[in-house]
Amino acid sequence: MKSIILFAIFRVYHALKNGKLCYNLAMSPTDNPSNEEIEKGYAEIMANLSQSKPLVQSSNIKPIPEVSENLVKELMAFKQKFGSGLKLIYYPCCGTDVSVSQAFPESRIIYVDQNEEVVTSLKEAGFEAYDTDVREFKIGEQADMVLIMNPQVPAGELLLQLKEKGYVICNNYHHSAKELMSNKELELLGVVDSNGNVDMRDLEQYWQKIETEEEFQNIPDYIKGRYIDVLKVLRPGRKDMLAAYKEILAEQKGDFFREYNGKSLLIEGLPKKKGEDSDVYIFRKK
Ligand SMILES: C[S@@+](CC[C@H](N)C(=O)[O-])C[C@H]1O[C@@H](n2cnc3c(N)ncnc32)[C@H](O)[C@@H]1O
């Protein structure tokens, strides 16, 4: 059936521009799927995530440890403001990302991933890494910080080994920050952007939809540009961008990528008052 979502798979790509590893969602072409169909597809993906089914076929390329300059910059900004002297850092679902070792060379860092090849590459390079399911892994002592970057396990399940007053650092590509915002054990202290600026004011605006023309004009141009692309497809010829923004959000239930006329659109990616999924969110356990 043409109008039904045929399949949804995650594929990994390296965002060459910023050196971050994240997933893109590819969908089969559909006409406008209904909200029910979209929600069903989304639920399937979330179920896959929580069961850790392999969403990506392994390739023949040997993994090597990688450093994201942006993430090092963001972690250094966090360290300056809040977190020097961290004894133990835990990085579940680490993949090949070893940026945190550059930012915290003095800390013990425990890397865990269930991909054996990945873990072998980390061990060969001298990192303390364990090849196991993060939901079964015990570090032995409570961590001062848990790093959660693009995990395939819900972020809340990765916090069991975080000590009181310990930090959680995460991004939002896999909605980790969004999920942790409603975790009553955590408080959001700040958000670091890719230039290393730490924002500690009006943090609720990272989740708030735009309401006024002034707020709309305040969105940085590069985010506005992406929104205009979405608008061109969803509302061709429409000039009143703020009204169209509100309409699209009102129509959209749940977070999802949709395919319109062969073009993939990230509906959830419509701008909020502040922020980006690539930002680094700093939480502290109460
Ligand atoms: C999208 S990658 C993110 C890698 C890295 N954090 C980054 O941002 O570049 C997700 C990683 O989680 C690992 N993973 C998924 N489920 C896991 C589980 N249950 N236990 C351990 N590792 C898991 C995968 O093998 C993969 O390397």
The ligand as a Gaussian input file, in Angstrom:
#p B3LYP/6-31G(d) Opt

LIG

0 1
 C       25.061000       6.021000      17.160000
 S       26.373000       5.180000      17.884000
 C       26.986000       6.470000      18.864000
 C       28.429000       6.379000      19.075000
 C       29.041000       7.561000      19.829000
 N       28.440000       7.733000      21.110000
 C       28.954000       8.824000      19.021000
 O       28.138000       9.693000      19.316000
 O       29.723000       8.974000      18.061000
 C       25.576000       4.090000      19.038000
 C       26.493000       3.043000      19.617000
 O       25.781000       2.357000      20.638000
 C       26.180000       1.000000      20.641000
 N       25.117000       0.238000      21.323000
 C       23.822000       0.108000      20.968000
 N       23.135000      -0.603000      21.878000
 C       24.020000      -0.936000      22.845000
 C       23.915000      -1.678000      24.054000
 N       22.753000      -2.196000      24.439000
 N       25.028000      -1.842000      24.811000
 C       26.210000      -1.308000      24.404000
 N       26.365000      -0.595000      23.267000
 C       25.286000      -0.404000      22.491000
 C       26.335000       0.685000      19.166000
 O       27.199000      -0.438000      18.980000
 C       26.941000       1.986000      18.641000
 O       28.338000       1.935000      18.617000

